[in-house]
């Protein structure tokens, strides 16, 4: 893997984290406007699927579907289920039962499980500097405040299970991305996932599903904004994952919380504390470390990944 590709992948991962941070902030507002949360997620994912499929048709990328081999199709189907459906159901159902801060911190452990899976399946090596950068980002997230302790409740276990599914998706996507266009992967993830989520919504709340498209002008506005952010997230994320190690991308995405907290401090709490300043500093230092690894340490920390 060349230094230029890795650097571009890191920049894309940072862009994904920024989009994710904005998306999390907007979703906090939108999810209170459009209920139930599972139906909101299903519809949002379905709209993204429609947009990306339209993009594939407009750019003629849909023709690449004819080139897919059976193994690649199986990977796409697996990602649709493992990444686009099951974890969304688990996460949002669990989130409705536990404090948001607990869900956030459980979900942010994803890079740990990605790193564990990446070693045997992707042959990725993690340097000591990467480990230090990850520790700094995770420490920054603990400065959010409001976290007490884990109860190992049903809700927390559901969020943890969702996190494991998304970690597995990182590995599957990394394996298939060298052979499949990222936008086709996005279409499979969002298309298959949204169909399954809509099916789950029909079972859990059939009355809500029947009224799902009957929304006010304000609700349509929030839906449109969240759809744009989600589309930007998945398109930049898969491109980052194609160029950079899964361990690096998943670790950088943890910094999305910083963006969400800054937006909350400015627009909701109207307060800027010393903890927030420390969070900004720790995250910034960690991101500089990742950039330093890409620019200076690439020969020493080269990876025997599928991208080689």
N, C-alpha and C positions, 0 to 999 in steps of 0.2 A: 504494500500500500504506500503510495507516494505521500510526501509531506503536504503537497498542495491539496490533494484529495482529502486528507485528514483535517487540514485546516478549514477547508470549505465545509466539511461535515460538522465541525465544531461550531462554525458560524451559523449553520442551519439549525443546529441543536439549540443554540442560544436564541435564535429567532423563534423557534418552536416554544421555548420556555417563556418568552415574552408574550407570545400569542396566548399560551396556556394561562398565564397570569391574568391577562385581560379577560379571557374567557371565563375563568373561575369567578372573577368579580361580577361580570355580567350575569352569569348563571345564578349567582346568589339572589339577584334581583328578579330574574326571569322565572325561576322555579317557584317563587311565591305568587307569580301572576298567572302561571299556567299549571294546572294540577289535573291529575296526580303526577308526581315526579316521573314514574315509569313511562307513562304515556307521553309526557313532554320529551323525554329522552328518545323514545321510539320515533316520534314524529320528526324531531330534530335530525336524527340519524337518517331517516327516510328522505328528507329534503336534501341532505348532503349527498346521498346516494344518487338522487335524480340529477343534481347539478354535475357531479363527476361523470355520470354516464353521458350526459349531454356534452360535456367537455371531450370525452373520448370519441363521440360521434363527430363533433365539430373538427377535431384535429386528426381524424381518421386513425387514431390509435386503436380503435376497436378491431381493426384488421389484424392486430397482433394476437388477438384471441385465437385465431386460426393456427398460430404457431405453437400454442401451448401443448406441452406433452401431458400425458395422464398424471404423472407424478406432480407436475406443477399445478394442475387443476385440483388435485387432492390437497395440496398445500393451501391454495386459495380458499377452498371450502373449510379447511381446518381453521384458518385465520378468521373467517367470517363467524364461525361458531365460538372459537376460543377467545378471540379478541373483540369481536363486534357484537356479541349477544350475551353469553352467560355472565361475564364479569360486570356488564352494565346492569343487568338485573340484580345480581348479588350486591353490587356497590350501593345502588340507590335504595334498595330495600333495607340494607344494613344502615345506611346513612340516616334513614328516617327513624331509627331506633336508638342512635347514640349521639353524643356531642360531636359537632362538626370537627373540632380540633383533634379528637381521637381518630376520626376517619382520615383526616389529612395526614397525620403522622404515621398511621399504619400504611396508608397508600404510598408515602414517601420512602418506605423501606424497600420499594420495588427494586432499586438498584442493587441491593444486597442479593436478592434472589436471581436477578439477571446475571450478576457476577458469578454466582455459584453455578448457574446453568451454562454460562458462556465458556467456562473452563473446559468441561468435557465435550460439549457439543460444537463449540466454535473455535476451540483451541486459543482463546484470547488470554493474554497474559496481563496481569494488573501490576503496575509499578508501585513502589512505595509512595511516590509523589502523587499518583492518582488516588491512592488510599487516603492520604492526608487531605487532598482536595475534597474528597467525598465526605470525610469527617467534618470538615469546616462547613460544608453546605448543610449537612444534617444538623450540626450544632446551631447554625443560624435559624433553622426551622424550630428548634426548641425555644427560641426567644420570642415566639409568637405570643406565648402566654395562654393561660386558661386550661392547660393540660394538668390533670391530677394523676390518674393512674389507670391502667387497663383493668377492666373487669372480666375479660374473657367471656363476655356475653354473646348471645346469638348474633346480635348486630355487629359486634366487633369481629367475630369469626367470619361472618359473611363478607365484610370489607377485606379481611385478610385473604380469604379465598379468592376474591376478585383480583386482588393484587398479584397473587400467584398466577392466575390465568393470564393477566396482562404481561407478567414477566415471561411466561411461556410464549406469548405472542411475539415478543421481541426476538426470541431465538428463532422461531419459525420464519418471521419476516426477514431476518438477517440471512437465513439460509437461502431464501428464494429470491431476494432482491437482485442479486447479480444476474439472474436469468429472466426476470419479469419486470416490466415497466412499473415504477412506483404508483402511477395513476390507476393502472389495472388492479393493483393490490388494494388501493384505496376503495375502488368501486366494489371489489369483492367483500372487503371488510364491512363497509357501510351498507351495501345492498343486502347481503345475506343476513348480517346482524340486525338490520332494521326490520326485515321481514319476520325474523324470529321474535324480536322484541314486541312488534305489533301483535303477533300471535299470543305472546305472554300477557299483553295488555288486555286482549279480548277475553282471556280466561280470568285474570285477576279483577278487572273492572270493565265489564262489557258495556255498561251504561255510559261510562266516560268515553270509551272508544267510539261509540256511535255519535257522540257530540264533539269528537276530537277536532274537527276542522271548523267548528262553529266558534270562532274567536272574535273578540273585539279588535278594533283598530290598534289599540295599545298592545294587546297580546300578539298580534301579527307582527308588530314592530319588534318586540322582544324576540320573537321566534326568528325573524329574519336576521337580526344582529347575531344571535347565538349560532345560527347556521353558518354565517360567513366566517366567524371565528373558528368553528369546528372544522370547516373545510380547509382553512388556512393551516390549522394545527396538523391535520393528518397528512396534508400534502408536503409540508416542510419536514415533519417528523420522519416519514418514510424515506425522504431524500437524504436526511441526515444519517439515518440508519444504514443507508446504502453506502455511504462514504466513510463513516467513522465506526469504531467498535461499539457494540451494543452497550458495553459497560460504561463507556464515556458518555454516550447519548443519554442513557437512563439516569446517570448521575447529574448531568447538567440540567435535566428537566426538573430536578428537585428544586432548583432555584426559582421556578415559577411562583412559588409561594411568596417570594420577596416582592414580585410585581403586584400580586394581589394585595399584600399588606400595605404597600405604598399607596395604591389606589384607595384602599379603605381608609387609610390615615388622612388622605387629602379630601375625599368626597363624603365620608360618613362620620368618622370619629373627630376629624378636624384637630387631631392631636399628633404631635411628633415627639416620640420618647427616645431616651438614650438606648433602650433595647432595640428600637428600629434602626438607629444609627449603627449599632453593633452588627445587626443582621445584614445591613447593606455592606459593611466593611468585610465581614467574613465571606459573604457570597462573592463579592468582587474579587477578593484575593484568590478564592477557589477557582473562579473562572479564568483568572490570569495564569494560574498553575496549569490548567488544561491547555491554554493557548501556548504556554512555554513548552509543554510536553510535545505538542504538535510541531512547533517551530524548531526546537533545539534538540530534543531527546529522541526524535523518531528512529534513528539507527539503533539506539540501545533498547528501545521499547517496541521494536517491530513486532507485528502480530502474525501468527500463522492462521489467519482466518480464511473464510471462503472467498473473500475479496481479493486474495493475493493473486 
